Amino acid sequence: MHALPFDTRQLLIGGQWRHAASGQTLPLMNPSDGTLLAEIGRGQAADIDAAVAAAQAALDGDWGRLTAAERGRLMLKMSALVMAQADELARLEALDVGKPVKQGRADALAMARYLEFYGGAADKVHGETIPFANGYTALTIREPHGVTGHIVPWNYPMQIIGRSVGAALAMGNACVLKPAEEACLTALAFGRIAQEAGFPAGAINIVTGLGEEAGAALSAHRGVSHLSFTGSVAVGQMIQTAAAQNTIPVTLELGGKSPQIVFADADLDAALPFLVNAGIQNCGQTCSAASRILVERAVFDAVVSRMADRYRALRVGPAMDDLDVGPVISARQREIVQGYLGVARDTGLKVAAQAVLPADLPAGGCYVAPTLLAPAAPDHRLAQEEIFGPVQVVIPFDGEAQALNIANGTSYGLVAGVWTRDGGRQLRMARKLQCGQVFINNYGAGGGIELPFGGVKHSGHGREKGFEALYGFSSLKTIAIKHD
């Protein structure tokens, strides 16, 4: 096993690191070579009960008494600590998730930026006064929900903790974080950094464990006032159902089948890096991955050829080798992706290019060869379903109307990219695409901490990032004062 800087078996509850009430642990595997990376605590309902109680005690005590400015200063201090420890956090994320170290470092810097943004915004979310009847003063204020639950996935732990827990803390909520059992090292590191920054006990609580145990207990807990979940559609629906029993709001960021739409007048030199990188980053395990590339027929062959050249040049290897693509998260995920590639083969979907897996890859690693498939029909399974692996399909189209019909023709609606020099077309497409974010002549905007993010249709509801997240992690209260 790799040397790790702390005891990974402990949970953070009420400012204390302790083992799960059951004393049980779970194995944490290294996706790069299949070896045991660490053991984590198997938190269950009793641990969730303790964490929620600790969060409520923090709200009633030291954490709840802080002013917004004081909360912001703590978050800014934590941001600086994350920046200072970015190299170690990047190593932990790479080992845990399997992503190249450089991607892990980008995630650490993104988490620092989330904490910086929300720390600076903590005292800048204001209420309003409302013109009303004579003899009244009417106003609104924003208040924290209370105890918020955060269930984060394994693909981007640091980024999603930063955008979810960071926004909740800025608004004065106390948090219970349940990281994915497949990858939780940086979540545990986050708790230690929060203590180093001086957060009061119970403001941040972390319970590792299985989704069907700790996650289910958190989703259904009567002491939780808001839930935030990022993950699959199926699990998101279960979480929303559980939350509905307690009539609490839920922010859901679920799956995607995001298109990049390339018109014949696009700057292909500018587009090409985005077309490929947005599909294979983190081995394609990204909700907003550009897994569908829609290309106008006049430039279809040229785009596929140039994408294929990039695919053939991709370097695949263990996370710590810091190449272009690492492994997928687990053997189960590898089987899912290989199953989709089997469907492609059985249905005659042509492989336009495939990266070569080196012969000396660790035998126990969870590697999948990045694969480009073209041309694909818009209704093909691989053009409709989220694969969550390094697989992209390229679909030809003729004209703006057909491009929109194909782009909107899935059950998802998270992100879209449009590549064209035509200003009118840029705006028409942006207005008519059914998704939460549209990028024109770029894709992702470098992460866009300030840019509200979320989906429509099966991609979920609610918004994270930017000030919209702060509104989501607070409730609006109206006060009407009669004084005449």
Buried (B, 14 or more C-beta within 10 A) or exposed (E): EBEBEBEBBBBBBBBEBBBBBBEBBBEBBBBBBBEEBBBBBBBBBEBBBBBBBBBBBBBEBBBBEBEBEEBBBBBBBBBBBBBEBBEEBBBBBBBBBBBBBEBBBBBBBBBBBBBBBBBBBBBEBEBEEEEEEEEEEBBEBBEBBBBBBBBBBBBBBBBBBBBBBBBBBBBBBBBBBBBBBBBBBBBBBBBBBBBEBEBBBBBBBBBBBBBEBBBBBBBBBEBBBBBBBBBBBEBBEBBBEBBEEBEBBBBBBBBBBBBBBBBBBBEBEEBBEBBBBBBBBBBBBBBBBBBBBBBBEEBBEEBBEBBBEBBEEBEBBBBBBBBBBBBBBBBEBBEBBBEBBEBBEEEEBEBBBBBEBEEEBBEBBBBBBBBBBBBBBBEBBBBBBBBBBBBBBBBBBEEBEBBBEBBBBBEBBBBBBBBBEBEEBBEBBBEBBBBBBBBBBBBBEEBBBEBBBBBBBBBBBBBBBBBBBBBBBBBEEEEEEEEE
